[in-house]
Amino acid sequence: MSKRRAIISYDKLTIEQKKQILRDFPDGYINHLTSIKTPTGEVLDALVWETDEVIYLVKINKIKPKAKPAAEEDDFEDDFDKPDDLKDDELDDDDDDDDDFADDEPSDEDDED
């Protein structure tokens, strides 16, 4: 006698069925998903899950992450606050700080042996 076959959405499974899927796929079911193309052209991700009585094709709804809009360069600079006591031209003259780190880095002359 062959098993009954059923198609069901993951959202429509009972709590007990969801718990059983977790027990049957302890490392997760993401690697066990199958892509199925419907007659309307839609592609579904589904999990073939077999119980004692039924072979289920469980439709899984993958949540696609929403793309964040790319920040424009002008917007990026506005995210940082400038100290109130400094003007824009004073910020550009602060190149002397780069010399503080020069002693910590090995120079090319040290590598010559």
Order of alpha helices (4+ residues) and beta strands (2+ residues): beta-alpha-beta-beta-beta-alpha-alpha
